[in-house]
Amino acid sequence: GTVPPGQFEGVCRLIADPSRNIFVLGGRISDSIARFLSSHLQQIRPKVFHLAQNSELWPDDVLRMRKQDVLILFDVRRYQPDLARLATLVRERRKASIVLITDKGMSPIARDGDIVVPLSIDAGTAWDTVVCLLAFVEALIVKVSESNWPATKARIEEWDAVRLARPDEAQGHGNGNPDET
């Protein structure tokens, strides 16, 4: 409810555009939400990459980024300087669009973000909550999957066919008889 509809639609359009590569990464805690998003997006569409937490492994992904691509970063309170450096590097050298999911305190990445989505993380306790981040991501997943449902449905069916294939089916052997050697 705190995200303007136009901003939400803009993020969805970027993510749903099949001509764009999507790169996703979060911080120490928020990467679990980033991984949730990238895992679902990989089932919905091709060209989705989850960056490693280790910054030494970022060059391959950064060098793959093109101007039309999207980097989605999750960075909330106790902001990570390495994520801010990544955003600046991508902005300056690759010119990819940057979508930042952050909290109301605003990650330093906001200065490099094309779209900045500040969400509430305050739970009134000693610990922050990621409930709003998760709700936002689930809404993205639904909207992006519905933007081209026939393609999404076909990809999920193919995904599951590969995921659930028995080893003998994956190799193109066998006639369904489990005793066949």
C-alpha positions in Angstrom: 0.0 0.0 0.0 2.9 2.4 0.4 4.3 1.9 -3.1 2.7 4.1 -5.7 0.9 2.1 -8.4 2.9 3.7 -11.2 6.2 2.9 -9.5 5.1 -0.7 -9.0 4.0 -1.0 -12.6 7.3 0.4 -13.7 9.3 -2.2 -11.8 7.1 -4.9 -13.2 7.5 -3.7 -16.8 11.3 -3.7 -16.4 11.3 -7.2 -14.9 8.8 -8.7 -17.4 10.6 -7.4 -20.5 12.1 -10.5 -22.1 14.8 -8.4 -23.9 16.4 -7.5 -20.6 18.7 -9.6 -18.4 17.8 -9.4 -14.8 20.5 -9.5 -12.1 19.5 -9.8 -8.4 21.4 -9.4 -5.1 20.7 -8.6 -1.5 22.7 -7.9 1.6 23.6 -10.2 4.5 19.9 -10.7 5.6 18.0 -9.4 2.6 19.7 -11.7 0.1 17.2 -14.4 1.3 14.4 -12.2 -0.1 16.5 -11.5 -3.3 17.1 -15.3 -3.7 13.3 -15.9 -3.3 12.7 -13.3 -6.1 15.3 -14.7 -8.4 14.2 -18.3 -7.9 10.7 -17.4 -9.0 11.8 -15.2 -11.8 14.0 -18.0 -13.2 10.9 -20.2 -13.5 8.9 -17.3 -15.1 11.4 -16.1 -17.7 14.9 -16.7 -19.0 17.9 -14.5 -18.4 17.7 -14.1 -14.6 20.9 -14.2 -12.7 21.5 -14.2 -8.9 24.8 -12.6 -8.1 27.1 -14.3 -5.5 27.5 -12.7 -2.1 31.3 -12.8 -2.6 32.2 -9.6 -4.5 35.3 -11.3 -6.0 32.8 -13.3 -8.2 30.9 -10.2 -9.5 33.1 -9.3 -12.5 31.6 -11.9 -14.8 28.0 -10.8 -14.1 29.0 -7.1 -14.3 30.7 -7.6 -17.6 27.6 -9.4 -18.9 25.4 -6.4 -18.1 24.1 -4.2 -20.9 22.5 -0.8 -20.9 19.0 -2.3 -21.3 19.5 -4.8 -18.4 18.2 -4.5 -14.8 20.1 -4.8 -11.5 17.7 -5.3 -8.6 19.4 -4.7 -5.2 18.0 -5.2 -1.7 19.7 -3.1 0.9 18.1 -2.3 4.2 19.3 -0.8 7.5 22.9 -1.6 8.4 23.6 -0.9 4.7 26.4 -2.7 2.9 29.2 -0.6 1.4 30.0 -3.3 -1.1 26.5 -3.2 -2.6 26.8 0.6 -2.9 30.1 0.2 -4.7 28.5 -2.4 -7.0 25.6 0.0 -7.8 28.0 2.9 -8.6 30.1 0.6 -10.8 27.1 -0.6 -12.7 25.7 2.9 -13.1 29.0 4.3 -14.3 30.4 1.5 -16.5 27.4 -0.6 -17.7 24.5 1.9 -17.6 22.0 -0.8 -16.6 18.8 0.2 -14.8 19.0 -0.1 -11.0 16.0 -1.0 -8.9 16.6 -0.6 -5.2 14.4 -2.2 -2.6 15.3 -0.5 0.7 13.8 0.8 3.9 12.5 4.3 4.8 16.0 5.3 6.0 17.2 5.0 2.4 20.3 3.0 1.5 23.2 5.0 0.0 22.4 3.1 -3.2 19.4 5.4 -3.7 21.7 7.9 -5.3 22.4 5.4 -8.1 18.9 3.9 -8.3 16.6 4.5 -11.3 13.7 3.2 -9.2 13.9 3.3 -5.4 11.2 1.5 -3.4 11.4 2.3 0.3 9.5 -0.2 2.5 8.8 -0.4 6.2 11.0 -2.7 8.2 10.3 -1.3 11.6 8.6 -3.9 13.8 8.8 -1.9 17.1 11.2 -4.5 18.4 15.0 -5.0 18.6 14.8 -6.7 15.2 13.6 -5.4 11.8 11.0 -7.3 9.8 11.2 -8.3 6.2 7.4 -8.9 5.9 6.9 -5.8 3.7 9.8 -6.8 1.4 8.4 -10.3 1.0 4.9 -9.0 0.3 6.3 -6.6 -2.3 8.3 -9.4 -3.9 5.3 -11.8 -4.0 3.2 -9.0 -5.6 6.0 -8.6 -8.3 6.1 -12.3 -8.9 2.3 -12.5 -9.5 2.2 -9.4 -11.7 5.2 -10.4 -13.8 4.0 -14.0 -14.3 0.6 -12.7 -15.3 2.0 -10.1 -17.8 2.5 -13.0 -20.3 0.7 -15.9 -18.7 0.9 -18.2 -21.8 4.7 -17.9 -21.9 5.0 -18.2 -18.1 2.8 -21.3 -18.1 4.8 -22.9 -20.9 8.1 -22.2 -19.2 6.9 -23.5 -15.8 5.7 -26.7 -17.5 9.0 -27.1 -19.3 10.9 -26.3 -16.1 8.9 -29.0 -14.2 9.4 -31.5 -17.0 13.2 -31.1 -16.6 13.1 -30.9 -12.9 11.0 -34.0 -12.5 12.5 -36.1 -15.3 13.9 -39.4 -14.1 17.5 -40.0 -15.0 16.8 -42.5 -17.7 14.3 -40.1 -19.3 16.8 -37.2 -19.2 19.3 -39.4 -21.1 16.7 -40.4 -23.7 17.0 -44.1 -22.6 14.5 -46.6 -21.5 10.9 -47.4 -22.2 9.5 -46.7 -18.8 10.5 -50.1 -17.4 12.4 -49.5 -14.1 14.1 -52.9 -14.4 15.6 -52.2 -17.8 19.4 -52.1 -18.0 
